């Protein structure tokens, strides 16, 4: 099957061929014709399945087929809105949409927190057809009246389950109230919790429903291996794997920001160039780390779960779970960074005795048994005491609540190191929970005092 056979016009077909796409993926085969019809869509798709093109290509075609009336102030209206949970995902989606729109006159803009709002405001003074945004930063623009959403024709909620997990439901509902009632709605989610079903019922009108893979299934293109090792020897075993197999590009996941920083420093000392990426890093530092990793400037990128759905690197060969996640679903999202779009990938997990309950939860979720391997010289000590797993400092989802947002102490009008100006700016846009006690909470408390923050680990 070709992209042209799905009903896409020549300009879009040319652009996607220039992007290196040859044949549509299953989600693209199903979603593109349905979106072109103009109806609402509820789509279940795992990360790495090509869903951005699944909604982006038909969106561009539908928008290019009509002309929009200017706003009362003479400016061109924003005609499509894509909401994502994290900065990295927003940047990746906008980059893809911009490439697809290369041979059209449609213009895109990405907006997220952690950076100055001024360049985004300046860009909104020009023609912008499609905005890709994190909910918090979009509401910053709304509060400063720099964006008008009254003419949005198409709305996409990308990674909707992650947005709800991070507590963005109230922000999403605020945004929905600003949009025209007549519009096309597309909701993409890797999982379908009760909260997602409720949101879909409120948002979608007689939607088509597609699901391209069993929920929480891992891609067949990913080879999964599990290595039993004492907690104190994990770093040595990781260095051994990277050096012994001469891995040149490895994405490593830890549970905490502090753990990510410490591991990256230790790997550097082992002669393995590494950098960490998480929610406490500035946007400039995060962008630099990701760029260095993609270009081969560093061999290892150490990340927390905030990056699990925002890093899209073609043919990434290796993902390592240095620590197993507290929530089994995050395992699927982590290893989904490799084996993307039909490429083969390898996912390794280093499992200490303390983490075996977490491993059992993963086995139950993915409906696969994990055969624990041992590496000569790194065999676990059968007489070592078993300690409780290290807490994830509040988990990767939920809400810090008591005066903190996005991993930064709220003090004197500052949030996440970003000075509020004019009552509008709001910290990191994609990372924290912002909904206080009403935030959706799916993680068990893990720090003993009830404090829970999406960005404590992201």
Secondary structure, DSSP 4 states (H G I P E B T S, - for coil): --SGGGT--HHHHHHHHHTT--S--HHHHHHHHHHHHT--EEEE--TTS-HHHHHHHHHHHHHHTS-PPPPTTSPPPP-EEEEESSHHHHHHHHHHHHHHTTTSS--EEEE-SSS-SHHHHHHHTS--SEEEEEHHHHHHHHHTT----TT--EEEETTHHHHHHTT-HHHHHHHHTTS-SS-EEEEEES---HHHHHHHHHH-SS-EEEE-S-TTPPPTTEEEEEEE--GGGHHHHHHHHHHHTT-S-EEEE-SSHHHHHHHHHHHHHTT--EEEE-TTS-HHHHHHHHHHHHHTS-SEEEE-GGGTTT---TT--EEEESS--SSHHHHHHHHTTSSGGG--EEEEEEE-GGGHHHHHHHHHHHT----EE--TT----TTSPPPPPPP-SS-SSS---SSEETTEE-BTTEETTEE--TTT--TTSSSS---GGGS---SPP-SSS----TTT--
